[in-house]
Amino acid sequence: MSTDDIGTLQRTPNGFEGRLTRQFDHDAAAVWRMLTEPQAMAQWLAPGSIELRVGGAVRIDFADSGTVIDSRVTALEPARVLAYSWSSGSEPERPMRWELAPVAGGTQLTLTLQIPGNEDAAKACAGFEGHLDMLLGALEGVPIKFPFQRFLQARGEYNAQLGQP
């Protein structure tokens, strides 16, 4: 897998949609564990928990930034689809959907983000680019810190996709 890959970000009638795709040399069960098990999530995303049922609670605490996701599972197909909003309380809904598909030698992961029109969509997608790089490190057994340079590079590329400086 190359970390040079960048997703796509486009305007929609209600804001923005980001789509980030990665291919991992690991089976879907291993990737699914990283998306859903508290100890694994803490290695690449943030401490948290997800009740694996539609309507189940999602709580992820990004303590460093003060951001807390406190939402509900909206779609679930074990080892294939997980969806919830990456928002909390009275914040606008920010639906996100993780989709896993088998490919030769591993798993393709696609993350789709819906971002409100008044938010910095390039920043949001760039943040997830960094976390997906961290996911690769965690899958390989070599967790890494948040790759800030990767974040900056990705943010610039996403802004360019939107025609912004």
Stockholm file with secondary structure:
# STOCKHOLM 1.0

chainA/1-165         MSTDDIGTLQRTPNGFEGRLTRQFDHDAAAVWRMLTEPQAMAQWLAPGSIELRVGGAVRIDFADSGTVIDSRVTALEPARVLAYSWSSGSEPERPMRWELAPVAGGTQLTLTLQIPGNEDAAKACAGFEGHLDMLLGALEGVPIKFPFQRFLQARGEYNAQLGQP
#=GR chainA/1-165 SS CCTTCCCEEEEETTEEEEEEEEEESSCHHHHHHHHHCHHHHHHHTCSEEECSSTTCEEEEEETTTTEEEEEEEEEEETTTEEEEESCBTTSCCCEEEEEEEEETTEEEEEEEEEEETTSCHHHHHHHHHHHHHHHHHHHTTCCCCCCHHHHHHHHHHHHHHTTCC
#=GC SS_cons         CCTTCCCEEEEETTEEEEEEEEEESSCHHHHHHHHHCHHHHHHHTCSEEECSSTTCEEEEEETTTTEEEEEEEEEEETTTEEEEESCBTTSCCCEEEEEEEEETTEEEEEEEEEEETTSCHHHHHHHHHHHHHHHHHHHTTCCCCCCHHHHHHHHHHHHHHTTCC
//
